[in-house]
Amino acid sequence: MRTAGRVDSAALATARAAGVTDEEVAEIVAHIALNTLSNYFNHVAEPDLDFPEVSA
């Protein structure tokens, strides 16, 4: 969120050195995009929650 989706080369190289594949990077980006879209949509649609609230 701080970088609006822009990942610098050093961070990507660090992830790859840790064994993260390009396919996994793509999957991570897809999950983040889906969660963001879902959150934005839910703010507009205000659906009824059908599960109990969890106390913190």
PABAVO-810684 format. One record per residue (C-alpha): residue number from 0; residue in one letter; x, y, z. Coordinates in pm, 1 decimal, decimal comma. Layout:
BEGIN
{resi=NUM	resn=a	east=X	north=Y	up=Z} $
...
This chain:
BEGIN
{resi=0	resn=m	east=0,0	north=0,0	up=0,0} $
{resi=1	resn=r	east=285,8	north=238,3	up=74,3} $
{resi=2	resn=t	east=418,8	north=202,6	up=-278,8} $
{resi=3	resn=a	east=85,6	north=162,7	up=-462,0} $
{resi=4	resn=g	east=189,4	north=-175,4	up=-594,8} $
{resi=5	resn=r	east=530,9	north=-70,2	up=-717,3} $
{resi=6	resn=v	east=790,7	north=-322,0	up=-602,3} $
{resi=7	resn=d	east=1150,4	north=-213,2	up=-642,5} $
{resi=8	resn=s	east=1408,6	north=-439,5	up=-801,1} $
{resi=9	resn=a	east=1590,6	north=-497,5	up=-471,9} $
{resi=10	resn=a	east=1278,1	north=-626,2	up=-295,9} $
{resi=11	resn=l	east=1197,9	north=-854,1	up=-587,8} $
{resi=12	resn=a	east=1555,3	north=-982,8	up=-594,2} $
{resi=13	resn=t	east=1538,9	north=-1051,4	up=-220,7} $
{resi=14	resn=a	east=1218,5	north=-1249,7	up=-265,7} $
{resi=15	resn=r	east=1365,7	north=-1448,6	up=-552,8} $
{resi=16	resn=a	east=1682,0	north=-1519,4	up=-349,8} $
{resi=17	resn=a	east=1456,2	north=-1655,2	up=-74,8} $
{resi=18	resn=g	east=1305,7	north=-1897,1	up=-326,3} $
{resi=19	resn=v	east=990,9	north=-1712,5	up=-430,4} $
{resi=20	resn=t	east=911,9	north=-1793,6	up=-793,8} $
{resi=21	resn=d	east=768,7	north=-1556,2	up=-1052,8} $
{resi=22	resn=e	east=449,6	north=-1763,0	up=-1044,1} $
{resi=23	resn=e	east=423,3	north=-1711,5	up=-668,1} $
{resi=24	resn=v	east=482,7	north=-1338,8	up=-706,9} $
{resi=25	resn=a	east=199,3	north=-1327,5	up=-961,3} $
{resi=26	resn=e	east=-27,5	north=-1521,1	up=-724,6} $
{resi=27	resn=i	east=51,7	north=-1283,3	up=-437,1} $
{resi=28	resn=v	east=-33,2	north=-984,0	up=-657,3} $
{resi=29	resn=a	east=-358,7	north=-1151,0	up=-765,1} $
{resi=30	resn=h	east=-461,0	north=-1219,4	up=-402,6} $
{resi=31	resn=i	east=-389,0	north=-861,7	up=-299,2} $
{resi=32	resn=a	east=-587,0	north=-727,7	up=-596,1} $
{resi=33	resn=l	east=-882,8	north=-955,3	up=-522,2} $
{resi=34	resn=n	east=-886,4	north=-862,8	up=-153,3} $
{resi=35	resn=t	east=-868,0	north=-491,9	up=-235,1} $
{resi=36	resn=l	east=-1150,3	north=-516,0	up=-488,6} $
{resi=37	resn=s	east=-1360,5	north=-719,3	up=-246,3} $
{resi=38	resn=n	east=-1307,3	north=-466,3	up=33,2} $
{resi=39	resn=y	east=-1394,7	north=-171,3	up=-190,8} $
{resi=40	resn=f	east=-1706,0	north=-344,8	up=-318,2} $
{resi=41	resn=n	east=-1819,0	north=-432,2	up=33,3} $
{resi=42	resn=h	east=-1781,7	north=-69,9	up=143,6} $
{resi=43	resn=v	east=-2024,4	north=29,2	up=-132,5} $
{resi=44	resn=a	east=-2263,4	north=-266,4	up=-114,7} $
{resi=45	resn=e	east=-2268,4	north=-289,5	up=267,4} $
{resi=46	resn=p	east=-2371,7	north=-656,2	up=269,0} $
{resi=47	resn=d	east=-2522,3	north=-813,0	up=580,1} $
{resi=48	resn=l	east=-2265,0	north=-1017,6	up=767,1} $
{resi=49	resn=d	east=-2381,9	north=-1375,8	up=815,6} $
{resi=50	resn=f	east=-2125,7	north=-1478,1	up=1074,2} $
{resi=51	resn=p	east=-2072,1	north=-1372,6	up=1435,8} $
{resi=52	resn=e	east=-1834,9	north=-1091,1	up=1518,2} $
{resi=53	resn=v	east=-1506,5	north=-1200,8	up=1674,2} $
{resi=54	resn=s	east=-1398,3	north=-1016,2	up=1986,5} $
{resi=55	resn=a	east=-1047,4	north=-871,5	up=1983,1} $
